[in-house]
Amino acid sequence: MRIVRYILSINLCMMNVLANTRSKSLLEGERLEKKLLNEEDILMMEHLKDQGFIIIYPSKANNSFQ
């Protein structure tokens, strides 16, 4: 259950970053990501990546998300 909450909270944070990157530069989007994702979030995302989940960072995503 904790992982599900984590995924949802990370997803909400990333959606906020995605919304902000539409009107700001790519570099600003990367800065916002770093502010929103603390060290624990990053470790959890790395763990999920090791488990086979695909992690997409909005600032690295292509235009298909816009």
Secondary structure, 3 states (H helix, E strand, C coil): CHHHHHHHHHHHHHHHHHHHHHHCCHHHHHHHHHHHCCHHHHHHHHHHHHCCCCCCCHHHCCHHHC
